[in-house]
């Protein structure tokens, strides 16, 4: 069935790709026939068919297959990546016939807080379950008295991992094999929030009690320049997820946080907007113009701010003529962040100029 032009296409996770590759390799061992596609059951109970990219019989006890990951319309760094599994028939290790390890291009966990013990491959429980279920679906039809070793690999994993936050999370040497259901939902808010939460789990496991919350790589780079003595785990990119990040920090009992942001995001945060991407710029500029009038009693400047294209375009005249307005925005953003944490976290707000200098700091002497 054709999808509507305005409908975003779902895809499958690296974990689902690994499960399909493992199933294809075992099927090749059992039948001697190279499969072109295999059926996979997601952890939601939904099913799909995944095409096999390459398959090779190594010997009578070993086969290797790969899948090209399709993330659908989600902007995923692993979209189009080759995900593989080498399946080997071996002596049983115990009651469970399936043993899953990570090979080349699969990262290794080096820090606590991710739910995977340090030293283990970065393969989460969802993919482990999907791989095991896929193997077991073939064992029902081909019972054997042998163990099955599945080694997941990603040929370009080490290179791709450099474009992710894996190193910050303590995942070294490659990608994570992820997925809670096996399905990639386009532009998934849940996936981003889960990354924020995992990053905070790692920071908490490292014994940290203070976070620096930025909205992207550029603001994070400026924040790291401001506070070079802080541990890398302290810096969390929250994107547009203002409320979700503050709630997650409060749940994990962090004591304090610094918002280190640019003016445009700060204006939206100051208006108590939970998800800052969703805010309409004309409405936020109207409020900014009202604050400008209140702070300066200058109707001409307020009209100029209301007519600006973006908050960034409003920043320069405010910095030159009414820095008190920028300070008001920072204080309001700080106050809203405390509110989203249910009053459990002390918050400082730093607004950067667009060259990385500090335009305003609500608590410059805060240690």
Rosetta silent file (secondary structure, phi, psi, omega in degrees, C-alpha in Angstrom):
SEQUENCE: XXXXXXXXXXXXXXXXXXXXXXXXXXXXXXXXXXXXXXXXXXXXXXXXXXXXXXXXXXXXXXXXXXXXXXXXXXXXXXXXXXXXXXXXXXXXXXXXXXXXXXXXXXXXXXXXXXXXXXXXXXXXXXXXXXXXXXXXXXXXXXXXXXXXXXXXXXXXXXXXXXXXXXXXXXXXXXXXXXXXXXXXXXXXXXXXXXXXXXXXXXXXXXXXXXXXXXXXXXXXXXXXXXXXXXXXXXXXXXXXXXXXXXXXXXXXXXXXXXXXXXXXXXXXXXXXXXXXXXXXXXXXXXXXXXXXXXXXXXXXXXXXXXXXXXXXXXXXXXXXXXXXXXXXXXXXXXXXXXXXXXXXXXXXXXXXXXXXXXXXXXXXXXX
SCORE:     score description
SCORE:     0.000 S_00000001
   1 L     0.000  130.561 -179.640    0.000    0.000    0.000 S_00000001
   2 L   -73.462  141.473  176.664    1.390    3.403   -0.969 S_00000001
   3 L   -87.164  155.360  177.743    1.858    5.880    1.814 S_00000001
   4 L   -66.011  149.195 -177.440    0.518    9.401    1.559 S_00000001
   5 L   -59.317  -29.024 -177.108    3.057   11.978    0.384 S_00000001
   6 L   -92.963    8.185 -179.113    2.852   13.839    3.698 S_00000001
   7 L   -97.949  130.971  179.078    3.358   10.698    5.783 S_00000001
   8 L   -80.625  140.446 -176.878    6.805   10.019    7.198 S_00000001
   9 L   -86.487  132.028  174.513    8.179    6.522    6.648 S_00000001
  10 L   -79.827  163.846  177.963    9.194    4.398    9.633 S_00000001
  11 E  -136.490 -158.240  178.345   12.335    2.275    9.554 S_00000001
  12 E  -130.256  155.625 -173.830   14.147   -0.320   11.643 S_00000001
  13 L   -81.695  170.683  173.225   16.862   -0.050   14.278 S_00000001
  14 H   -61.112  -34.027  178.180   20.430   -1.328   14.281 S_00000001
  15 H   -64.784  -42.283  177.336   19.168   -4.042   16.626 S_00000001
  16 H   -66.082  -37.985  177.235   16.533   -5.181   14.131 S_00000001
  17 H   -61.934  -43.596  178.909   19.151   -5.142   11.368 S_00000001
  18 H   -63.718  -38.972  178.850   21.439   -7.337   13.477 S_00000001
  19 H   -64.070  -41.307  179.336   18.573   -9.732   14.196 S_00000001
  20 H   -66.649  -41.247  179.013   17.780  -10.046   10.489 S_00000001
  21 H   -63.725  -41.147  179.530   21.444  -10.623    9.610 S_00000001
  22 H   -65.035  -42.989  179.973   21.753  -13.302   12.304 S_00000001
  23 H   -63.930  -41.338  179.851   18.611  -15.067   11.166 S_00000001
  24 H   -64.151  -40.564 -179.280   19.770  -15.033    7.535 S_00000001
  25 H   -65.042  -43.097  179.098   23.176  -16.457    8.450 S_00000001
  26 H   -67.167  -37.712  177.981   21.660  -19.295   10.466 S_00000001
  27 H   -61.940  -39.313  176.939   19.152  -19.978    7.693 S_00000001
  28 H   -62.655  -41.456  178.448   22.054  -20.268    5.250 S_00000001
  29 H   -63.237  -38.963 -176.916   23.755  -22.793    7.570 S_00000001
  30 H   -75.955  -37.147 -170.700   20.593  -24.869    7.859 S_00000001
  31 H  -109.485  -19.893 -175.041   19.478  -24.833    4.207 S_00000001
  32 L    75.974    1.514 -179.655   22.570  -24.058    2.145 S_00000001
  33 L  -104.674  135.434  178.845   20.470  -21.463    0.299 S_00000001
  34 L   -78.650  116.321 -179.418   21.351  -17.758    0.334 S_00000001
  35 L   -76.624  142.726  175.227   18.278  -15.839    1.544 S_00000001
  36 L   -91.736  -20.719  178.836   17.368  -12.595   -0.195 S_00000001
  37 E  -161.314  156.564  176.107   15.168  -11.458    2.696 S_00000001
  38 E  -134.518  153.894  175.650   13.981  -12.679    6.101 S_00000001
  39 E   -89.206  137.382 -178.864   10.923  -12.035    8.208 S_00000001
  40 E  -128.114  141.562  174.402   11.439  -10.322   11.565 S_00000001
  41 E  -105.955  120.401  176.956    9.053   -9.783   14.462 S_00000001
  42 L   -70.947  165.772 -179.091    9.485   -6.496   16.293 S_00000001
  43 L   -74.185   -5.974  171.746    9.094   -6.407   20.071 S_00000001
  44 L   -82.925  -10.629 -174.331    5.736   -4.685   19.543 S_00000001
  45 L    97.344  -13.158  177.129    4.481   -7.872   17.870 S_00000001
  46 L   -72.337  155.568 -179.498    4.488   -6.250   14.417 S_00000001
  47 E  -121.786  158.524  175.889    6.295   -8.049   11.618 S_00000001
  48 E  -153.867  167.767  174.501    8.319   -6.927    8.626 S_00000001
  49 E  -115.066  128.074 -177.101   10.540   -8.328    5.895 S_00000001
  50 E  -115.210  128.097 -179.475   14.134   -7.094    5.740 S_00000001
  51 E   -70.730  143.159  177.840   16.278   -7.459    2.624 S_00000001
  52 L   -95.660  128.320 -176.191   19.653   -9.186    2.990 S_00000001
  53 L   -81.232  -45.341 -179.255   22.542   -7.207    1.527 S_00000001
  54 E  -151.877  149.013 -178.167   25.205   -9.914    1.477 S_00000001
  55 E  -148.212  137.137 -177.125   25.560  -13.511    2.628 S_00000001
  56 E  -145.392  130.003  174.650   28.555  -15.855    2.700 S_00000001
  57 E   -86.954  114.132 -178.399   29.035  -19.423    3.863 S_00000001
  58 E   -77.908  -50.950  172.849   32.434  -19.506    5.588 S_00000001
  59 E  -156.874 -169.651 -174.340   32.380  -23.236    6.316 S_00000001
  60 L   -66.725  -15.959 -178.436   29.891  -25.874    7.379 S_00000001
  61 L  -116.139    4.697 -174.514   29.609  -24.316   10.848 S_00000001
  62 E  -145.524  135.596  176.829   29.922  -20.604   10.111 S_00000001
  63 E  -143.608  152.214 -179.665   28.106  -18.043    7.935 S_00000001
  64 E  -128.785  132.283  175.798   28.104  -14.260    7.679 S_00000001
  65 E  -135.582  154.623  178.173   25.277  -12.005    6.471 S_00000001
  66 E  -132.868  159.105  179.828   24.727   -8.250    6.391 S_00000001
  67 E  -132.649  145.359  172.157   21.793   -5.849    6.174 S_00000001
  68 E   -93.419  118.379 -177.027   21.645   -2.203    5.110 S_00000001
  69 L   -67.174  132.881  177.381   19.914   -0.294    7.881 S_00000001
  70 L  -116.006  106.644 -179.292   16.876    1.686    6.756 S_00000001
  71 L   -88.241   10.230 -178.827   15.949    4.397    9.260 S_00000001
  72 L    65.722 -136.240 -179.910   13.013    5.524    7.124 S_00000001
  73 L   -94.726   15.782  177.540   12.567    9.289    7.190 S_00000001
  74 L   -84.535  133.862  179.258   14.383    9.663   10.499 S_00000001
  75 L   -77.076   81.537 -171.552   17.617   11.703   10.280 S_00000001
  76 L  -110.911  134.010 -178.860   19.775    8.942   11.732 S_00000001
  77 L   -63.716  -24.519 -178.649   23.577    8.759   11.414 S_00000001
  78 L   -91.652    1.403  177.191   23.300    4.976   10.957 S_00000001
  79 L   -60.753  127.227 -178.818   20.836    5.209    8.050 S_00000001
  80 L    85.479   -1.546  179.544   22.379    3.258    5.175 S_00000001
  81 L   -75.038  148.757  176.508   25.005    1.626    7.389 S_00000001
  82 E   -87.478  123.384  179.747   25.909   -2.031    6.846 S_00000001
  83 E  -117.414  129.158 -175.351   25.092   -4.137    9.924 S_00000001
  84 E  -128.789  166.991  174.995   26.274   -7.735   10.024 S_00000001
  85 E  -143.739  131.389  172.168   26.234  -10.925   12.026 S_00000001
  86 E  -103.987  122.452 -176.622   28.586  -13.885   11.926 S_00000001
  87 E  -111.022  127.761 -178.532   26.856  -17.015   13.181 S_00000001
  88 E  -125.468  131.725  172.224   28.894  -20.015   14.345 S_00000001
  89 E   -82.305  128.616 -174.142   27.630  -23.403   15.499 S_00000001
  90 E  -145.799  176.896  174.883   29.612  -24.358   18.607 S_00000001
  91 L   -65.910  144.045  179.547   29.481  -26.391   21.801 S_00000001
  92 L   -62.083  142.146  176.323   26.786  -25.206   24.213 S_00000001
  93 L   -93.929  -15.990 -177.522   27.882  -22.803   26.954 S_00000001
  94 L   175.973 -153.689 -178.680   24.911  -23.586   29.182 S_00000001
  95 L   -66.370  -39.846 -178.514   21.152  -23.918   29.068 S_00000001
  96 L   -79.082  121.543 -176.619   20.722  -20.991   26.670 S_00000001
  97 L   -75.305  -13.596 -172.898   21.866  -22.071   23.204 S_00000001
  98 E  -105.049  126.755  176.165   22.420  -18.496   21.973 S_00000001
  99 E  -120.969  127.662 -173.883   25.543  -16.474   22.832 S_00000001
 100 E  -119.005  126.930  178.879   25.769  -12.866   21.528 S_00000001
 101 E  -131.612  171.848  177.845   28.988  -10.832   21.338 S_00000001
 102 E  -108.158  135.953  178.731   30.210   -7.673   19.634 S_00000001
 103 L  -108.867 -151.783 -177.471   32.746   -7.699   16.822 S_00000001
 104 L   -58.977  134.828  176.445   34.461   -5.017   14.752 S_00000001
 105 L    84.066   -2.122  174.604   32.691   -1.671   14.755 S_00000001
 106 E  -101.316  125.412 -176.290   30.529   -2.425   17.810 S_00000001
 107 L   -66.831  160.534  175.900   31.424   -0.208   20.747 S_00000001
 108 E  -115.396  134.803  179.970   32.477   -1.410   24.184 S_00000001
 109 E   -75.554  131.664 -179.931   30.987    0.106   27.343 S_00000001
 110 L  -121.827   -6.758 -178.641   33.608    1.682   29.617 S_00000001
 111 L  -128.130  150.014  175.582   31.481    3.645   32.108 S_00000001
 112 L   -74.830  164.886  174.981   28.660    2.683   34.474 S_00000001
 113 L   110.357   -7.321 -176.907   25.150    4.059   34.122 S_00000001
 114 L  -100.555   -0.862 -177.547   24.057    2.552   30.801 S_00000001
 115 L    81.433    2.875  176.302   22.528   -0.652   32.116 S_00000001
 116 L  -124.022  128.240 -177.800   25.349   -2.648   30.494 S_00000001
 117 L   -60.709  139.936  174.185   28.358   -3.636   32.623 S_00000001
 118 L   -54.055  140.296 -177.612   31.649   -1.958   31.652 S_00000001
 119 L    96.835  -12.306 -179.838   33.706   -4.212   29.428 S_00000001
 120 L   -95.547  155.123  176.026   30.668   -5.594   27.627 S_00000001
 121 E   -63.992  149.284 -177.293   29.690   -4.783   24.018 S_00000001
 122 L   -81.438   68.502  176.928   27.217   -1.923   23.630 S_00000001
 123 E  -120.589  113.282 -174.713   24.276   -4.128   22.660 S_00000001
 124 L   -79.996  173.000 -171.931   21.155   -3.270   24.632 S_00000001
 125 H   -64.436  -35.427  179.165   18.508   -5.694   25.819 S_00000001
 126 H   -56.768  -54.134  176.584   16.058   -4.973   22.993 S_00000001
 127 H   -60.908  -37.941  177.830   18.431   -6.162   20.252 S_00000001
 128 H   -59.124  -43.578  179.143   19.548   -9.126   22.374 S_00000001
 129 H   -65.340  -43.541 -179.120   15.914  -10.197   22.678 S_00000001
 130 H   -65.259  -41.496  178.244   15.235   -9.704   18.965 S_00000001
 131 H   -63.188  -46.478 -179.397   18.354  -11.645   17.930 S_00000001
 132 H   -61.838  -45.176  179.772   17.508  -14.470   20.326 S_00000001
 133 H   -62.275  -40.113 -179.031   13.874  -14.608   19.181 S_00000001
 134 H   -66.166  -40.702  176.681   14.931  -14.651   15.519 S_00000001
 135 H   -64.418  -46.179 -178.589   17.377  -17.507   16.132 S_00000001
 136 H   -63.053  -30.609  179.017   14.820  -19.447   18.164 S_00000001
 137 H   -63.892  -28.731  175.889   12.227  -19.112   15.384 S_00000001
 138 H   -84.403  -32.261  179.828   14.553  -21.175   13.164 S_00000001
 139 H   -66.304  -26.278  177.396   15.491  -23.641   15.892 S_00000001
 140 L   -60.838  -36.916 -178.969   11.831  -24.607   16.198 S_00000001
 141 L   -92.732  -18.969 -177.892   11.997  -25.994   12.656 S_00000001
 142 L  -132.401   68.631 -178.613   15.652  -27.140   12.807 S_00000001
 143 L   -63.732  132.781  178.788   16.361  -28.461   16.315 S_00000001
 144 L  -138.051  154.583  177.238   20.079  -29.075   16.883 S_00000001
 145 L   -99.237   70.043 -178.420   22.220  -30.057   19.828 S_00000001
 146 L  -152.942  158.665  171.863   24.663  -27.184   19.513 S_00000001
 147 E   -87.496  159.382 -179.652   25.292  -23.698   20.785 S_00000001
 148 E  -126.306  117.531  179.184   24.931  -20.710   18.484 S_00000001
 149 E  -100.709  119.584  176.901   27.403  -17.845   18.685 S_00000001
 150 E  -108.483  116.145  175.486   26.214  -14.588   17.101 S_00000001
 151 E  -108.228  113.430 -179.690   28.910  -11.953   16.657 S_00000001
 152 E   -83.532  138.015  178.188   27.429   -8.611   15.595 S_00000001
 153 E  -141.777  156.919  178.560   29.682   -6.330   13.543 S_00000001
 154 L  -135.133  103.747 -173.225   29.472   -2.963   11.772 S_00000001
 155 L   -52.343  -38.781 -179.274   32.128   -2.498    9.057 S_00000001
 156 L  -104.251   17.967 -172.526   32.064    1.322    9.272 S_00000001
 157 H   -60.992  -41.334 -177.366   31.101    1.442   12.940 S_00000001
 158 H   -66.441  -39.019  178.864   34.248    3.023   14.298 S_00000001
 159 H   -68.450  -45.225 -178.564   34.120    5.847   11.756 S_00000001
 160 H   -65.016  -34.113 -177.404   30.393    6.489   12.230 S_00000001
 161 H   -62.142  -26.050  179.864   30.734    6.484   16.016 S_00000001
 162 L   -67.360  -16.526  179.040   32.907    9.606   15.802 S_00000001
 163 L   -95.193    5.597 -178.618   29.798   11.493   14.645 S_00000001
 164 L  -116.013 -179.954  176.484   27.814   10.456   17.729 S_00000001
 165 L   -93.061   16.082 -175.449   27.932   11.135   21.471 S_00000001
 166 H   -56.137  -43.713 -177.655   29.093    7.561   22.172 S_00000001
 167 H   -61.893  -37.352  177.608   32.485    8.576   23.541 S_00000001
 168 H   -61.682  -36.150 -179.518   30.777   10.958   25.990 S_00000001
 169 H   -81.643   -5.280 -179.691   28.658    8.064   27.204 S_00000001
 170 L    87.586   23.606  176.675   31.724    5.877   27.593 S_00000001
 171 E  -105.501  112.586 -169.681   31.106    3.726   24.507 S_00000001
 172 E  -114.161  139.022  169.728   34.456    3.280   22.776 S_00000001
 173 L    93.586    1.293  179.430   35.472    1.767   19.459 S_00000001
 174 L   166.258 -168.053 -177.055   32.229    1.715   17.551 S_00000001
 175 E   -84.354  162.758  169.160   28.472    2.102   17.445 S_00000001
 176 L   -89.220  144.650  172.664   25.831    0.991   19.894 S_00000001
 177 E   -99.994  107.777 -166.138   23.373   -1.687   18.776 S_00000001
 178 L  -121.132  175.010  172.515   20.146   -0.152   19.998 S_00000001
 179 L   132.472  122.426  177.313   16.373   -0.318   19.890 S_00000001
 180 L   -86.084  -28.716  179.963   13.618   -0.814   22.429 S_00000001
 181 L  -121.861  -22.239 -173.580   11.107   -2.156   19.888 S_00000001
 182 L   102.015  -14.462 -177.398   13.101   -2.573   16.665 S_00000001
 183 E  -102.843  136.301  172.063   11.138    0.176   14.907 S_00000001
 184 E   -98.013  115.853  174.780   12.506    3.638   14.132 S_00000001
 185 L   -87.793  132.159 -176.854    9.743    6.220   14.327 S_00000001
 186 L   -57.771  139.203  176.497   10.524    9.288   12.204 S_00000001
 187 L    49.807   45.146 -171.247   11.795   12.318   14.103 S_00000001
 188 L   -68.079  115.088  173.468   11.305   10.391   17.308 S_00000001
 189 H   -65.468  -37.615 -178.058   11.071   12.616   20.354 S_00000001
 190 H   -59.416  -40.040 -178.328   11.289    9.518   22.516 S_00000001
 191 H   -65.461  -40.789 -179.063   14.691    8.607   21.097 S_00000001
 192 H   -68.661  -44.576  179.075   16.150   12.047   21.809 S_00000001
 193 H   -62.081  -38.325  178.285   14.748   12.182   25.328 S_00000001
 194 H   -62.015  -36.804  177.558   16.113    8.673   25.949 S_00000001
 195 H   -65.893  -41.510  176.427   19.576    9.915   24.911 S_00000001
 196 H   -59.588  -46.882 -178.214   19.294   12.823   27.352 S_00000001
 197 H   -63.240  -42.906  179.635   18.268   10.451   30.127 S_00000001
 198 H   -64.692  -39.610  177.945   21.087    7.992   29.397 S_00000001
 199 H   -61.416  -39.961  178.038   23.612   10.833   29.352 S_00000001
 200 H   -69.418  -35.281  176.842   22.365   11.918   32.770 S_00000001
 201 H   -61.271  -41.908  178.944   22.532    8.340   34.047 S_00000001
 202 H   -65.324  -42.835  178.842   26.200    8.210   33.056 S_00000001
 203 H   -61.914  -41.016 -179.440   26.865   11.571   34.739 S_00000001
 204 H   -68.455  -40.429  179.478   25.131   10.414   37.919 S_00000001
 205 H   -65.415  -25.001  177.210   27.006    7.105   37.933 S_00000001
 206 L   -81.760    0.576  177.419   30.222    9.134   37.692 S_00000001
 207 L    86.566   12.054 -178.082   29.252   10.855   40.946 S_00000001
 208 L   -81.364  147.652  177.983   28.404   14.236   39.404 S_00000001
 209 L  -122.319   -5.790 -179.596   25.754   16.481   40.968 S_00000001
 210 E  -123.008  139.148  178.545   25.932   19.462   38.572 S_00000001
 211 E  -120.566  151.720  168.895   24.995   19.572   34.876 S_00000001
 212 E  -115.179  113.662 -174.498   25.605   22.057   32.085 S_00000001
 213 E  -100.343  119.017  178.113   22.632   21.931   29.719 S_00000001
 214 E  -118.192  169.224 -177.516   23.172   23.160   26.165 S_00000001
 215 L  -104.894   -3.786  179.463   20.944   22.987   23.104 S_00000001
 216 L  -176.659 -176.014 -174.486   23.491   21.802   20.531 S_00000001
 217 H   -65.587  -37.562 -176.023   27.120   21.269   19.623 S_00000001
 218 H   -69.584  -46.846  178.571   27.963   24.965   19.196 S_00000001
 219 H   -66.207  -32.857  177.048   26.591   26.103   22.544 S_00000001
 220 H   -66.263  -40.376  179.488   28.207   23.059   24.161 S_00000001
 221 H   -61.936  -42.594  177.737   31.585   23.951   22.676 S_00000001
 222 H   -64.701  -39.466  179.565   31.312   27.491   24.085 S_00000001
 223 H   -65.253  -40.840  178.874   30.243   26.081   27.485 S_00000001
 224 H   -64.717  -32.375  175.248   33.205   23.700   27.567 S_00000001
 225 H   -68.285  -33.567  179.548   35.491   26.660   26.894 S_00000001
 226 H   -71.810  -38.215 -174.761   33.910   28.502   29.837 S_00000001
 227 L  -127.343   67.951 -175.010   34.251   25.619   32.279 S_00000001
 228 L   -66.996  -17.835 -178.116   37.207   23.499   31.103 S_00000001
 229 L   -82.491  -11.834 -179.415   37.669   21.886   34.515 S_00000001
 230 L   -75.967  147.706  177.929   34.269   20.173   34.437 S_00000001
 231 L   -65.119  147.539  179.027   34.066   16.512   33.443 S_00000001
 232 H   -54.793  -35.256 -177.643   32.839   15.787   29.911 S_00000001
 233 H   -65.348  -17.048 -179.681   29.880   13.906   31.376 S_00000001
 234 H   -69.064  -25.581 -172.952   28.632   17.167   32.930 S_00000001
 235 E   -92.131  120.546 -177.047   27.701   18.576   29.520 S_00000001
 236 E  -123.688  124.245  174.317   24.337   17.422   28.179 S_00000001
 237 E   -85.141  116.424 -175.176   22.863   18.494   24.835 S_00000001
 238 L  -102.046   -4.068 -179.209   19.116   18.805   25.412 S_00000001
 239 L    57.744 -130.239  179.595   18.078   20.124   21.993 S_00000001
 240 L   -94.040    3.283 -169.223   14.552   21.528   22.230 S_00000001
 241 E   -91.361   67.457 -175.624   13.553   19.316   25.175 S_00000001
 242 H   -63.330  -58.158 -178.011   13.578   21.937   27.924 S_00000001
 243 H   -64.685  -44.919 -177.829   10.924   20.495   30.229 S_00000001
 244 H   -60.745  -38.200 -179.512   11.902   16.852   29.634 S_00000001
 245 H   -68.550  -43.702 -179.702   15.539   17.610   30.473 S_00000001
 246 H   -66.796  -37.970  177.281   14.738   19.446   33.688 S_00000001
 247 H   -63.973  -43.646  179.686   12.333   16.701   34.742 S_00000001
 248 H   -63.694  -39.945  179.542   14.950   14.026   34.014 S_00000001
 249 H   -65.797  -39.843  179.123   17.593   15.930   36.002 S_00000001
 250 H   -67.092  -41.150  179.596   15.259   16.311   38.974 S_00000001
 251 H   -60.684  -34.583 -178.756   14.293   12.629   38.863 S_00000001
 252 L   -90.382    7.982  171.689   17.981   11.703   39.003 S_00000001
 253 L    62.288   37.813  168.960   18.499   14.044   41.975 S_00000001
 254 L   -70.079  146.187 -175.913   21.017   16.420   40.469 S_00000001
 255 L   -88.164  -31.507 -174.986   21.526   19.365   42.792 S_00000001
 256 E  -152.236  160.336  179.570   22.229   22.113   40.269 S_00000001
 257 E  -151.712  146.887  173.094   22.327   22.920   36.572 S_00000001
 258 E  -112.157  123.677  169.132   23.569   25.670   34.300 S_00000001
 259 E   -82.700  119.585 -179.807   21.590   26.560   31.192 S_00000001
 260 E  -121.247   97.843 -165.148   24.228   27.626   28.646 S_00000001
 261 E  -139.973  168.486  171.375   22.302   28.778   25.582 S_00000001
 262 E   -88.374  167.204 -172.140   21.952   31.324   22.814 S_00000001
 263 H   -62.175  -41.127 -177.743   19.429   34.140   23.002 S_00000001
 264 H   -57.416  -46.964  177.978   16.839   32.605   20.664 S_00000001
 265 H   -68.381  -37.883 -178.838   16.411   29.491   22.792 S_00000001
 266 H   -61.552  -38.494  179.627   16.589   31.531   25.989 S_00000001
 267 H   -61.747  -41.316  178.742   13.644   33.688   24.862 S_00000001
 268 H   -69.472  -42.070  177.009   11.511   30.574   24.360 S_00000001
 269 H   -60.434  -38.596 -178.114   12.659   29.070   27.662 S_00000001
 270 H   -66.081  -18.267  178.298   11.825   32.351   29.391 S_00000001
 271 L   -97.773   14.314  173.996    8.233   31.976   28.203 S_00000001
 272 L    63.497   36.757 -179.617    7.918   28.587   29.907 S_00000001
 273 L   -89.085  118.189 -173.978    7.685   26.700   26.595 S_00000001
 274 L   -62.983  -41.375 -177.837    8.252   22.974   27.272 S_00000001
 275 E  -123.517  104.819 -164.475    9.486   22.083   23.767 S_00000001
 276 H   -71.308  -20.105  178.594   11.206   25.088   22.269 S_00000001
 277 H   -67.587  -31.140 -173.215   11.109   23.966   18.631 S_00000001
 278 H   -76.583  -14.746 -175.659    7.310   24.078   18.648 S_00000001
 279 L   -71.032  139.548  177.561    7.069   27.743   19.649 S_00000001
 280 L   -83.509  128.963 -172.425    6.019   30.221   16.967 S_00000001
 281 H   -63.434  -34.379 -178.527    8.618   32.941   16.524 S_00000001
 282 H   -65.858  -33.391  178.934    6.098   35.734   16.005 S_00000001
 283 H   -72.513  -41.115  179.882    4.501   35.006   19.376 S_00000001
 284 H   -67.035  -33.478  178.893    7.824   34.843   21.214 S_00000001
 285 H   -71.766  -33.085  175.580    8.891   38.143   19.620 S_00000001
 286 H   -61.924  -43.906  178.445    5.641   39.802   20.704 S_00000001
 287 H   -66.048  -41.732  177.890    6.386   38.828   24.281 S_00000001
 288 H   -60.388  -39.295  177.888    9.996   39.953   23.924 S_00000001
 289 H   -64.611  -38.744  177.505    8.754   43.323   22.630 S_00000001
 290 H   -63.283  -42.983  178.007    6.463   43.634   25.672 S_00000001
 291 H   -63.648  -37.465  178.970    9.386   42.936   28.002 S_00000001
 292 H   -62.562  -43.667  178.457   11.446   45.507   26.116 S_00000001
 293 H   -63.820  -42.713 -179.985    8.784   48.160   26.648 S_00000001
 294 H   -63.095  -41.358 -174.978    8.481   47.281   30.338 S_00000001
 295 H   -79.064  -30.094 -171.275   12.234   47.386   30.909 S_00000001
 296 H  -114.761  -20.239 -173.014   13.071   50.480   28.807 S_00000001
 297 L    56.532   34.392 -177.870    9.886   52.537   28.424 S_00000001
 298 L  -118.689   93.572 -176.661   11.051   52.943   24.819 S_00000001
 299 H   -61.037  -34.748 -178.654    8.135   52.322   22.400 S_00000001
 300 H   -65.539  -42.425  178.183   10.315   52.739   19.292 S_00000001
 301 H   -66.755  -39.422  178.820   12.733   50.031   20.439 S_00000001
 302 H   -62.201  -40.660  177.588    9.845   47.764   21.395 S_00000001
 303 H   -65.426  -37.291  178.500    8.361   48.158   17.899 S_00000001
 304 H   -63.930  -40.579  178.520   11.748   47.386   16.390 S_00000001
 305 H   -67.205  -41.613  179.631   11.975   44.188   18.418 S_00000001
 306 H   -63.356  -29.987 -177.567    8.437   43.160   17.454 S_00000001
 307 L   -88.567   -3.798 -179.647    9.324   43.641   13.770 S_00000001
 308 L   -63.962  151.637  178.972   12.513   41.561   13.950 S_00000001
 309 L   -72.390  -39.905 -178.209   12.627   38.380   11.859 S_00000001
 310 L  -144.327  168.040  176.084   14.010   36.251   14.688 S_00000001
 311 H   -62.535  -32.692  178.134   15.147   36.586   18.277 S_00000001
 312 H   -62.194  -40.874  178.776   18.708   36.519   16.984 S_00000001
 313 H   -67.718  -25.047  177.721   18.006   39.624   14.883 S_00000001
 314 H   -80.495  -17.778 -172.627   16.576   41.273   17.999 S_00000001
 315 H   -64.854  -46.567 -174.829   19.673   40.447   20.027 S_00000001
 316 H   -61.062  -49.782  177.922   22.097   43.053   18.637 S_00000001
 317 H   -63.676  -33.254  178.108   19.933   46.144   19.244 S_00000001
 318 H   -68.670  -41.348  179.411   19.026   44.881   22.714 S_00000001
 319 H   -61.857  -38.409 -177.522   22.672   44.242   23.559 S_00000001
 320 H   -78.374  -37.406 -169.480   23.581   47.760   22.423 S_00000001
 321 H  -112.855  -22.204 -174.249   20.595   49.692   23.796 S_00000001
 322 L  -149.804   63.646  179.762   18.880   47.563   26.464 S_00000001
 323 H   -59.582  -21.610  178.161   21.066   44.866   28.063 S_00000001
 324 H   -63.020  -28.344  178.213   18.588   44.789   30.953 S_00000001
 325 H   -68.399  -42.443  177.717   16.132   43.026   28.620 S_00000001
 326 H   -63.046  -40.570  177.683   18.641   40.234   27.942 S_00000001
 327 H   -63.571  -37.680  177.678   19.224   39.950   31.687 S_00000001
 328 H   -64.224  -42.321  177.636   15.457   39.717   32.219 S_00000001
 329 H   -59.610  -45.229 -179.487   15.220   36.914   29.637 S_00000001
 330 H   -62.174  -42.877 -179.211   17.998   34.994   31.384 S_00000001
 331 H   -67.053  -38.998  177.751   16.353   35.358   34.795 S_00000001
 332 H   -66.413  -40.035  178.019   12.965   34.262   33.426 S_00000001
 333 H   -63.190  -41.878  177.465   14.547   31.230   31.717 S_00000001
 334 H   -59.933  -46.039 -178.749   16.260   30.336   34.989 S_00000001
 335 H   -62.103  -42.599  179.948   12.973   30.665   36.886 S_00000001
 336 H   -66.801  -36.516  177.716   11.108   28.457   34.376 S_00000001
 337 H   -63.218  -42.684  176.487   13.831   25.809   34.540 S_00000001
 338 H   -59.672  -40.998  178.959   13.468   25.670   38.324 S_00000001
 339 H   -62.652  -42.659  179.292    9.719   25.282   37.821 S_00000001
 340 H   -67.647  -19.781  175.666   10.136   22.378   35.400 S_00000001
 341 L   -91.767    8.874 -177.731   12.327   20.678   38.002 S_00000001
 342 L    58.863   32.921  177.552    9.526   21.103   40.557 S_00000001
 343 L    74.294   12.002 -174.017   11.818   23.358   42.568 S_00000001
 344 L   -91.805  -11.752 -174.084   14.332   20.578   43.170 S_00000001
 345 L  -125.601  134.046  170.247   17.304   22.008   41.247 S_00000001
 346 E   -75.528  133.126 -174.087   19.296   25.223   41.630 S_00000001
 347 E  -127.856  137.869  172.547   19.619   26.791   38.196 S_00000001
 348 E  -118.983  143.591  178.676   21.962   29.354   36.675 S_00000001
 349 E  -121.731  125.494  175.322   21.410   30.757   33.170 S_00000001
 350 E  -117.055  125.198  176.186   24.221   31.924   30.892 S_00000001
 351 E  -106.279  124.923  179.503   23.350   33.457   27.527 S_00000001
 352 E   -88.658  142.889  163.087   26.126   33.448   24.934 S_00000001
 353 L   -68.186  167.056 -174.294   26.733   36.075   22.316 S_00000001
 354 L   -78.227   -2.172  172.160   26.978   34.473   18.884 S_00000001
 355 L  -102.130    5.171  175.872   30.780   34.612   19.012 S_00000001
 356 L    96.935   -4.058  175.589   30.850   32.608   22.249 S_00000001
 357 L   -78.672  157.610 -178.992   31.355   35.431   24.742 S_00000001
 358 E   -83.209  118.815  178.100   29.025   35.619   27.734 S_00000001
 359 E   -82.660  -38.892  178.552   26.313   38.222   27.211 S_00000001
 360 E  -154.994  147.393  179.158   24.667   37.689   30.591 S_00000001
 361 E  -139.233  118.599 -175.581   25.097   35.383   33.568 S_00000001
 362 L   -67.206  -25.130 -179.454   22.418   35.273   36.242 S_00000001
 363 L  -143.261   73.313 -174.943   24.917   34.158   38.890 S_00000001
 364 L   -63.172  -21.669 -178.275   28.481   34.979   37.805 S_00000001
 365 L   -99.136   10.057 -177.027   29.905   34.258   41.254 S_00000001
 366 L   -71.141  121.003  179.607   28.196   30.878   41.631 S_00000001
 367 L   -90.052    0.000    0.000   30.791   28.279   42.591 S_00000001
